[in-house]
Amino acid sequence: MRYCTLKYGYKFLQLVVIFSVFCLTQTTHLNRILRQDVYIWQKKWVDALKPAIEQTMPYITGWRFLAGEYEPDGQVIYPSVQFDLLQQTNLPLTAVYRFDRLRPLPSSDEILSLILQSPSYKRYHIHHIELDLDWPTSKLKLYIQLLQSLKTKLPEDIELNITMIPDWMRSPVFPQLTEQIPNPVLQIHSVDNPQVGLFTTQNAFAYIQKMNRLTHHDFYIALPTYGLKIQATPTGNIYAIEGENDFKSGNFGKELYSDPQQVRSLINSLQENTPSHLKGIIWFRLPIANDKRNWSLDTWRAMISHTLLKGKIITQEIPDPNNLGAIKLTLVNQGNITLPLPKTVSLRCPMGDGFFPYQLTTTSKGQYSLSLIQQTAPLNTHQQRVIGWMRCE
């Protein structure tokens, strides 16, 4: 009897220990703190970068900056990076080298030259390197051969990394690619399908889960903060992409942007169920004051500090000093989140008109309003936009 009591008591103790370890493992897994780096994607470093870097430094774990680029015409560009400013933050630095997708596939010698001749490596000895090459999925096997060749030529002090795109995971050689690089970056935003947009929570989470199944190594994900305007044919083929300025198409084109609420939804899902190999998030890109197609700094800081996202666009009526009796209608974003323009704005006066992208419309009951005819770039926090006027005489 005593033997039975001791035996089952010992078994019970074993179960308690196993259960405790399991709970501890799960808690650690679900609440694991992910690294948060950010891309600084500027060819010319402007004054607005300094306050943006200083204000976001407390929230992040590292900087990844554009250090060199091969453009479509073969020209090599080395951005005017303020290395002293970055080094003063005492955060890890990664130099990113980009090859435009419109160029022919580069050789290992071209990549090597781009890196070794850059100020980042030659003068400042930044040896954490990331390659941004959007290769066609059909040529992924050639990419593997390129990386193998490149690694034999790189100096021993260089730690090589690459970005990846979700479409590559369709290739049967993708697992072999993941064995070449220790901590790749999966870029889960793209403009390949204008109907889908830049980013959706559902697609992004599916990509991350698939990546977690296909690799045995830790990886990062790149999340978007930016917007774009695209030009596409009626069949959906994209033939032009605009970033910060309307330099090609004026008022024409389709605006795509990353919805902060969707991105927050993904982050919440990852916190509740963190994939075992996910190491961190890299934000593309650091918001600065004059970046018209990016989140505001307020929105991004609210995102990375896990602050409540609050959206509120109001319409202000401002008398026009140059036109007696006329009232300017101005949209103002009073929240901390970038928001799309409202589809309609009601008028309380019988006369008025809209400015692009709004036009005057009336209902069957004779009520006047300004209707959005084309979605343009969203309204950032503390930003204003005049959309029309009205007169109450």
MARTOR-926225 format. One line per 4 residues: number of its first residue (from 0); for each residue x, y, z of N, C-alpha, C. Coordinates in steps of 0.1 Angstrom, whole numbers, m for minus. Example, Ala and Ser with C-alpha at 12.3 -4.5 7.8 and 13.67 -1.06 7.14 Angstrom:
0> 132 m57 78 123 m45 78 132 m33 78 | 128 m22 71 137 m11 71 129 0 79
//
This chain:
0> 8 m12 0 0 0 0 9 13 0 | 19 12 9 28 23 9 35 25 m4 | 39 14 m10 46 14 m23 37 21 m34 | 24 17 m34 15 23 m44 14 38 m41
4> 13 42 m29 12 57 m26 24 64 m31 | 36 59 m28 48 65 m32 49 66 m48 | 45 55 m54 46 54 m69 37 64 m75 | 24 65 m71 15 74 m77 18 89 m73
8> 23 90 m61 28 104 m57 39 109 m65 | 48 100 m69 59 103 m78 54 107 m92 | 45 98 m97 39 101 m110 32 115 m110 | 25 118 m99 18 131 m99 28 142 m99
12> 39 141 m92 49 151 m91 55 153 m105 | 57 142 m112 62 143 m126 53 151 m135 | 40 148 m134 30 155 m142 30 170 m139 | 31 173 m126 31 187 m122 43 195 m128
16> 55 188 m128 67 194 m133 66 196 m148 | 61 185 m155 59 186 m170 49 197 m173 | 38 198 m166 28 208 m169 34 222 m167 | 41 224 m156 47 237 m153 57 241 m164
20> 65 232 m168 75 235 m179 67 239 m192 | 56 231 m195 48 234 m207 43 248 m206 | 37 252 m194 31 265 m193 41 276 m194 | 53 274 m188 63 284 m189 68 285 m203
24> 69 274 m211 73 275 m225 63 282 m233 | 50 279 m231 40 286 m238 40 301 m235 | 41 304 m223 40 319 m219 52 326 m225 | 64 320 m225 76 326 m231 73 327 m246
28> 68 317 m252 65 317 m266 56 328 m271 | 45 329 m264 34 338 m268 38 353 m264 | 46 355 m254 49 368 m250 64 372 m254 | 70 365 m263 83 367 m267 84 381 m274
32> 93 389 m269 95 403 m275 102 402 m288 | 96 408 m298 102 408 m311 111 420 m313 | 122 419 m320 130 430 m324 122 439 m333 | 125 452 m333 119 462 m342 130 471 m348
36> 133 468 m360 143 477 m368 135 485 m377 | 142 495 m384 135 503 m393 144 506 m405 | 139 507 m417 146 510 m429 146 526 m430 | 158 531 m433 159 545 m437 162 545 m452
40> 153 548 m460 153 546 m475 154 559 m482 | 166 566 m480 168 579 m486 180 579 m494 | 179 584 m507 191 586 m515 198 599 m511 | 191 609 m507 196 622 m503 191 624 m489
44> 200 625 m479 196 627 m465 192 641 m463 | 180 644 m460 174 657 m458 174 661 m443 | 172 673 m440 172 678 m426 161 671 m417 | 150 667 m424 139 662 m416 142 648 m410
48> 153 641 m415 157 628 m410 162 629 m396 | 169 639 m392 175 640 m379 164 640 m368 | 154 648 m368 144 647 m357 136 634 m357 | 134 628 m369 127 615 m370 135 604 m364
52> 148 604 m366 157 594 m360 157 596 m345 | 159 609 m340 159 611 m326 147 608 m318 | 135 610 m325 122 607 m318 119 592 m318 | 124 585 m327 120 570 m328 131 561 m322
56> 143 567 m319 154 559 m314 150 551 m301 | 142 556 m292 139 548 m280 131 536 m282 | 124 535 m293 115 524 m296 120 513 m304 | 132 514 m310 137 504 m320 150 498 m315
60> 153 487 m323 165 480 m319 176 480 m329 | 174 487 m341 185 488 m351 180 496 m363 | 190 501 m370 188 508 m383 192 500 m395 | 184 500 m405 189 494 m418 187 505 m429
64> 198 509 m435 197 521 m444 202 517 m458 | 197 524 m468 201 523 m482 215 528 m483 | 224 518 m486 238 522 m487 244 523 m501 | 237 516 m510 242 517 m524 231 511 m533
68> 231 515 m546 221 510 m555 226 510 m569 | 222 499 m576 224 499 m591 211 503 m597 | 210 514 m605 198 518 m611 196 511 m624 | 184 513 m631 182 506 m643 192 508 m654
72> 198 520 m655 207 523 m665 221 519 m662 | 223 512 m651 236 507 m647 244 517 m638 | 238 529 m636 245 538 m627 246 534 m613 | 257 536 m606 258 533 m592 256 545 m584
76> 248 544 m574 245 555 m565 248 551 m551 | 255 560 m544 258 559 m530 251 570 m522 | 241 568 m515 233 578 m508 242 586 m498 | 238 598 m496 246 607 m487 242 605 m472
80> 246 593 m467 243 588 m454 250 597 m443 | 243 601 m433 249 608 m422 253 598 m411 | 265 592 m413 269 581 m405 271 585 m390 | 276 597 m388 278 602 m375 265 602 m367
84> 254 606 m373 241 607 m367 237 593 m363 | 239 583 m372 235 569 m369 243 563 m358 | 256 566 m358 265 560 m349 263 565 m335 | 258 578 m334 255 584 m321 244 577 m314
88> 235 570 m321 224 563 m315 228 550 m307 | 240 545 m310 245 533 m304 236 521 m307 | 230 521 m319 221 509 m323 228 502 m334 | 226 489 m336 232 481 m346 228 487 m360
92> 238 487 m369 236 492 m383 237 481 m393 | 228 481 m403 229 472 m414 228 480 m427 | 238 478 m436 238 485 m448 231 477 m459 | 222 483 m466 214 476 m476 218 480 m490
96> 220 470 m499 224 473 m512 213 468 m522 | 208 477 m530 196 474 m539 200 473 m553 | 194 463 m560 196 462 m575 182 464 m581 | 180 474 m589 167 476 m595 162 464 m603
100> 150 461 m602 144 449 m608 144 450 m624 | 145 462 m629 145 463 m643 159 461 m650 | 169 459 m641 183 456 m646 184 441 m649 | 194 438 m658 198 424 m659 203 418 m646
104> 202 406 m644 206 399 m632 221 402 m630 | 225 407 m618 239 411 m616 248 398 m614 | 261 400 m616 271 390 m613 276 391 m598 | 282 381 m593 288 382 m580 298 393 m579
108> 305 395 m590 316 406 m590 309 420 m590 | 298 422 m596 291 434 m596 286 437 m581 | 281 427 m575 276 429 m561 288 432 m552 | 299 424 m554 310 426 m545 316 440 m547
112> 317 445 m559 322 459 m562 313 469 m555 | 300 468 m556 290 477 m551 293 478 m535 | 295 467 m529 297 467 m514 310 473 m510 | 321 467 m516 334 471 m512 338 485 m515
116> 332 491 m525 335 505 m529 326 515 m522 | 316 510 m514 307 520 m508 314 526 m495 | 310 538 m492 315 545 m480 311 537 m467 | 300 530 m468 295 522 m456 306 512 m452
120> 312 505 m462 321 495 m459 336 500 m459 | 339 508 m470 352 512 m472 357 522 m461 | 349 530 m457 353 541 m447 348 538 m433 | 335 533 m432 329 532 m419 328 517 m414
124> 333 508 m422 335 494 m418 322 487 m413 | 311 491 m419 298 484 m415 297 471 m422 | 298 460 m415 300 447 m421 287 438 m420 | 276 444 m415 263 437 m416 257 442 m429
128> 255 433 m439 251 436 m452 238 429 m456 | 229 437 m463 217 431 m467 215 434 m482 | 212 423 m490 210 425 m504 195 425 m507 | 191 435 m515 177 437 m519 176 435 m534
132> 173 422 m538 172 418 m552 159 411 m554 | 150 417 m562 137 411 m565 138 402 m577 | 144 390 m576 146 381 m587 133 375 m591 | 131 371 m604 120 363 m608 120 349 m601
136> 109 344 m597 108 331 m590 114 320 m599 | 112 322 m612 117 311 m621 132 310 m622 | 139 321 m617 154 321 m617 160 320 m603 | 152 314 m594 157 313 m580 169 304 m579
140> 170 294 m587 181 285 m587 194 293 m590 | 193 302 m600 205 310 m603 209 319 m592 | 199 324 m584 201 332 m572 209 324 m562 | 206 312 m560 213 303 m551 227 302 m555
144> 230 300 m568 243 298 m573 251 311 m571 | 244 323 m573 250 336 m572 255 338 m557 | 246 335 m548 249 336 m533 261 327 m529 | 261 315 m534 272 306 m531 285 312 m536
148> 285 317 m549 297 323 m554 301 335 m547 | 292 344 m543 295 356 m536 301 354 m523 | 296 344 m515 301 341 m502 315 337 m502 | 320 331 m513 334 327 m514 343 339 m516
152> 337 350 m521 345 362 m524 345 373 m514 | 335 373 m505 333 383 m495 344 382 m485 | 348 394 m480 357 394 m468 351 387 m456 | 359 381 m448 354 373 m437 346 381 m427
156> 349 394 m426 342 402 m416 327 406 m420 | 323 402 m432 310 406 m437 300 395 m433 | 289 399 m427 277 390 m424 266 393 m434 | 263 384 m443 254 386 m454 240 382 m451
160> 231 391 m455 217 388 m454 210 392 m467 | 197 387 m469 190 391 m481 175 393 m477 | 168 401 m486 154 402 m485 147 391 m494 | 135 387 m491 128 377 m499 114 382 m501
164> 108 376 m512 94 380 m515 86 367 m514 | 73 369 m510 64 357 m508 63 348 m520 | 63 353 m532 62 345 m544 73 334 m545 | 85 337 m540 96 327 m540 92 314 m533
168> 83 315 m523 80 303 m516 73 292 m524 | 68 296 m536 62 286 m545 73 277 m552 | 85 282 m552 96 274 m559 100 262 m551 | 103 251 m557 107 239 m550 121 240 m544
172> 129 250 m549 143 252 m544 143 263 m533 | 131 268 m529 131 278 m518 138 273 m505 | 134 261 m500 141 257 m488 156 257 m489 | 161 254 m501 176 254 m504 181 269 m503
176> 173 278 m507 177 292 m506 178 296 m492 | 169 292 m483 169 296 m469 181 291 m462 | 187 280 m467 199 275 m461 212 283 m464 | 211 292 m473 222 300 m477 224 312 m468
180> 214 317 m461 214 329 m454 208 327 m440 | 214 332 m429 210 329 m416 197 335 m411 | 195 348 m414 183 355 m409 177 364 m420 | 170 358 m430 165 366 m441 153 375 m437
184> 150 384 m446 139 393 m443 128 390 m453 | 116 386 m449 105 383 m458 97 396 m459 | 96 401 m472 89 414 m475 75 411 m478 | 66 414 m468 52 410 m470 43 422 m474
188> 49 429 m484 41 440 m490 46 441 m504 | 36 444 m513 40 445 m528 29 452 m535 | 32 455 m548 22 462 m557 18 453 m568 | 20 440 m567 18 431 m578 4 430 m583
192> m6 431 m573 m20 430 m576 m27 443 m572 | m30 452 m581 m37 465 m576 m50 463 m569 | m57 452 m572 m70 449 m566 m68 446 m551 | m58 439 m548 m55 435 m534 m49 446 m526
196> m41 454 m532 m35 465 m525 m21 462 m521 | m15 470 m512 m1 468 m508 0 457 m497 | m11 456 m489 m10 448 m477 m23 444 m472 | m25 431 m468 m37 427 m461 m33 418 m450
200> m40 419 m439 m36 411 m427 m37 396 m430 | m47 391 m437 m49 377 m440 m37 372 m448 | m34 378 m459 m23 374 m467 m10 374 m460 | m7 385 m453 5 386 m446 7 375 m435
204> m3 372 m428 m2 361 m417 0 348 m424 | m6 345 m435 m5 333 m443 10 331 m448 | 15 342 m453 29 342 m457 39 339 m446 | 37 345 m434 45 343 m423 45 328 m418
208> 33 323 m418 31 309 m413 38 300 m423 | 37 302 m436 43 294 m446 58 295 m445 | 63 307 m443 78 309 m442 83 301 m429 | 75 301 m419 79 294 m406 80 279 m409
212> 71 274 m418 72 260 m421 83 256 m430 | 87 265 m438 97 261 m449 112 263 m445 | 114 270 m433 128 273 m429 130 267 m415 | 143 264 m413 148 260 m400 155 271 m393
216> 155 283 m399 163 294 m393 154 305 m389 | 159 314 m380 151 326 m377 150 335 m389 | 139 343 m389 137 353 m400 130 365 m395 | 131 376 m403 124 388 m400 113 390 m410
220> 104 399 m407 94 403 m417 95 418 m419 | 93 423 m431 92 437 m434 78 442 m435 | 74 451 m427 60 457 m427 60 471 m433 | 49 474 m440 49 487 m448 42 498 m440
224> 48 510 m442 42 522 m436 38 532 m447 | 41 528 m460 41 538 m471 29 536 m480 | 28 545 m490 17 544 m500 24 547 m513 | 16 543 m524 21 545 m538 9 549 m547
228> 12 555 m558 2 557 m568 7 548 m580 | m2 541 m586 2 532 m597 m7 535 m610 | m1 533 m621 m8 533 m634 m8 519 m639 | m20 515 m643 m22 501 m647 m31 501 m660
232> m29 491 m668 m38 489 m680 m51 483 m675 | m61 483 m684 m74 478 m680 m74 463 m676 | m63 456 m680 m62 442 m676 m54 441 m663 | m50 452 m657 m43 451 m644 m28 451 m645
236> m22 452 m657 m7 453 m657 m2 466 m654 | 7 467 m644 12 480 m639 23 484 m648 | 23 497 m653 33 502 m661 40 514 m655 | 35 520 m644 42 531 m638 39 531 m623
240> 49 534 m615 47 535 m600 53 549 m596 | 45 556 m588 50 569 m583 51 568 m567 | 61 575 m562 63 575 m547 57 587 m541 | 66 597 m538 63 608 m530 56 619 m538
244> 58 620 m551 54 631 m559 46 627 m571 | 36 636 m576 28 633 m588 35 638 m600 | 47 633 m603 55 638 m614 52 632 m627 | 43 622 m628 41 615 m641 26 617 m645
248> 17 616 m636 3 614 m641 m7 624 m635 | m2 634 m628 m11 644 m622 m21 638 m614 | m34 640 m617 m45 635 m609 m50 621 m612 | m43 615 m622 m47 602 m626 m39 591 m619
252> m45 579 m617 m38 568 m611 m46 563 m599 | m42 551 m594 m48 545 m583 m39 545 m571 | m44 550 m560 m36 551 m547 m37 538 m539 | m26 533 m536 m25 522 m526 m18 527 m514
256> m22 522 m502 m15 526 m490 m17 515 m480 | m8 515 m470 m9 505 m460 m18 510 m448 | m28 503 m445 m38 507 m435 m32 504 m421 | m30 514 m413 m24 511 m400 m33 501 m391
260> m46 501 m393 m54 492 m385 m52 478 m389 | m49 475 m402 m46 462 m407 m33 457 m402 | m23 466 m402 m10 463 m397 m11 460 m382 | m18 468 m375 m20 465 m360 m26 452 m358
264> m36 448 m366 m43 435 m365 m33 424 m366 | m24 425 m376 m14 415 m378 m5 414 m366 | 0 425 m361 9 425 m349 2 418 m337 | m11 421 m335 m18 415 m324 m19 400 m326
268> m21 395 m338 m21 381 m341 m8 374 m338 | 3 381 m342 16 376 m340 20 375 m325 | 15 385 m317 17 385 m303 10 373 m296 | m2 371 m301 m10 360 m295 m5 346 m299
272> 1 345 m311 7 332 m315 19 335 m324 | 30 337 m317 43 340 m324 49 328 m330 | 51 328 m344 57 317 m350 71 315 m344 | 75 302 m343 87 298 m336 100 305 m342
276> 100 307 m355 113 312 m361 113 327 m364 | 101 334 m360 101 348 m363 109 355 m352 | 119 363 m357 128 370 m349 125 385 m346 | 119 391 m356 116 405 m355 109 411 m367
280> 106 424 m365 99 432 m375 108 443 m380 | 108 446 m393 116 457 m398 106 466 m406 | 105 478 m402 95 487 m408 101 495 m420 | 92 494 m430 96 501 m443 86 512 m446
284> 89 525 m443 102 530 m440 100 541 m429 | 111 546 m425 111 557 m414 103 569 m419 | 92 573 m413 85 585 m417 92 598 m414 | 92 607 m424 98 620 m422 88 630 m426
288> 90 643 m422 80 653 m423 75 656 m438 | 85 655 m447 81 658 m461 78 646 m470 | 76 635 m464 73 622 m471 58 622 m472 | 52 626 m484 38 627 m485 31 614 m486
292> 38 603 m491 31 590 m492 37 580 m481 | 36 584 m469 40 576 m458 32 579 m446 | 31 570 m436 25 574 m424 32 586 m418 | 25 593 m409 31 603 m401 39 597 m390
296> 48 605 m385 56 600 m374 47 596 m362 | 37 604 m360 27 601 m349 21 587 m350 | 17 584 m362 11 571 m365 21 559 m362 | 33 561 m367 43 550 m366 47 549 m352
300> 49 560 m344 53 558 m330 41 552 m322 | 29 555 m325 18 549 m319 18 534 m321 | 22 530 m334 22 516 m337 33 508 m330 | 45 514 m330 56 506 m324 56 507 m309
304> 49 517 m303 48 517 m288 36 511 m283 | 28 505 m292 15 498 m289 5 507 m282 | 5 520 m287 m5 529 m282 m18 528 m290 | m29 531 m284 m42 530 m290 m42 539 m303
308> m47 533 m314 m48 540 m326 m62 547 m327 | m62 560 m328 m75 567 m328 m76 576 m341 | m86 573 m349 m88 581 m361 m100 590 m361 | m98 603 m365 m109 612 m365 m106 623 m375
312> m114 624 m386 m113 635 m396 m126 644 m394 | m123 657 m392 m134 666 m391 m134 676 m403 | m145 682 m405 m146 693 m416 m147 706 m409 | m137 715 m412 m137 729 m407 m142 738 m417
316> m150 748 m413 m155 758 m421 m148 771 m418 | m141 776 m428 m132 788 m426 m136 799 m436 | m141 811 m431 m145 821 m440 m133 825 m449 | m136 828 m462 m125 831 m472 m124 846 m472
320> m112 852 m467 m111 866 m466 m110 873 m480 | m108 865 m490 m107 871 m504 m120 870 m511 | m130 864 m505 m143 862 m512 m155 863 m502 | m160 875 m501 m170 878 m491 m182 868 m492
324> m185 862 m480 m196 853 m480 m193 838 m483 | m181 836 m489 m177 823 m492 m170 816 m480 | m172 803 m479 m166 795 m468 m158 784 m473 | m145 783 m469 m137 772 m474 m139 760 m465
328> m140 748 m472 m142 736 m464 m129 728 m464 | m125 725 m452 m111 719 m450 m112 707 m441 | m107 696 m446 m106 684 m438 m94 684 m429 | m96 680 m416 m85 680 m407 m84 667 m400
332> m73 661 m399 m71 648 m392 m67 651 m378 | m75 648 m368 m72 651 m354 m68 639 m346 | m67 628 m353 m63 615 m346 m48 613 m346 | m44 601 m343 m30 597 m344 m28 586 m354
336> m37 585 m364 m37 575 m374 m40 581 m388 | m32 577 m397 m34 581 m411 m47 574 m416 | m56 583 m423 m69 578 m427 m72 582 m441 | m80 573 m448 m85 577 m462 m95 588 m461
340> m96 595 m472 m105 607 m473 m119 602 m472 | m128 609 m465 m143 605 m464 m149 605 m478 | m159 596 m480 m165 595 m494 m174 607 m496 | m181 612 m486 m190 624 m488 m188 633 m477
344> m190 646 m480 m190 657 m470 m203 665 m472 | m212 665 m463 m225 673 m465 m223 688 m464 | m231 695 m472 m231 709 m472 m243 715 m465 | m242 725 m458 m254 731 m452 m259 744 m459
348> m252 747 m471 m256 758 m479 m260 754 m493 | m268 762 m499 m273 758 m513 m264 760 m524 | m253 767 m522 m243 770 m532 m229 764 m528 | m222 759 m537 m208 754 m534 m202 746 m546
352> m190 742 m544 m183 734 m554 m172 727 m547 | m167 716 m554 m156 709 m548 m143 711 m556 | m131 709 m549 m118 708 m555 m114 694 m556 | m106 691 m566 m102 677 m568 m96 672 m555
356> m100 660 m551 m107 649 m558 m122 649 m554 | m128 661 m551 m142 661 m547 m150 669 m558 | m163 666 m560 m172 673 m568 m185 675 m562 | m192 685 m566 m205 688 m560 m216 678 m565
360> m224 673 m556 m235 664 m560 m247 668 m552 | m259 664 m557 m272 666 m550 m280 654 m550 | m287 652 m539 m296 641 m537 m310 643 m544 | m318 633 m544 m332 635 m550 m340 645 m542
364> m336 647 m529 m343 657 m521 m337 670 m521 | m327 672 m530 m321 685 m532 m311 689 m521 | m306 679 m514 m295 681 m505 m281 681 m512 | m273 691 m508 m260 692 m514 m249 685 m506
368> m239 680 m513 m227 674 m507 m216 674 m517 | m204 672 m511 m192 670 m519 m189 655 m519 | m187 649 m531 m185 635 m532 m171 632 m537 | m164 622 m531 m151 618 m535 m152 611 m549
372> m145 616 m559 m146 609 m572 m134 600 m574 | m123 602 m566 m111 594 m568 m103 594 m555 | m100 582 m549 m92 582 m537 m78 586 m539 | m73 596 m533 m60 601 m534 m52 596 m521
376> m40 602 m519 m32 598 m508 m40 601 m495 | m39 592 m485 m47 594 m473 m42 607 m465 | m51 611 m456 m48 623 m448 m40 619 m435 | m28 624 m434 m20 621 m423 m24 629 m410
380> m19 625 m399 m22 632 m386 m18 647 m387 | m26 656 m381 m23 670 m381 m22 676 m395 | m27 669 m405 m27 674 m418 m40 680 m422 | m40 690 m431 m53 696 m436 m53 696 m451
384> m66 695 m456 m67 695 m470 m80 703 m474 | m79 713 m482 m90 721 m486 m97 713 m498 | m110 711 m496 m117 702 m506 m128 709 m513 | m131 722 m510 m142 729 m517 m146 742 m509
388> m157 747 m514 m163 759 m507 m178 759 m508 | m184 768 m500 m199 769 m500 m202 784 m497 | m215 788 m501 m219 801 m498 m234 800 m493 | m237 807 m482 m250 805 m476 m260 816 m480
392> m256 825 m488 m265 836 m492 m278 831 m499
//
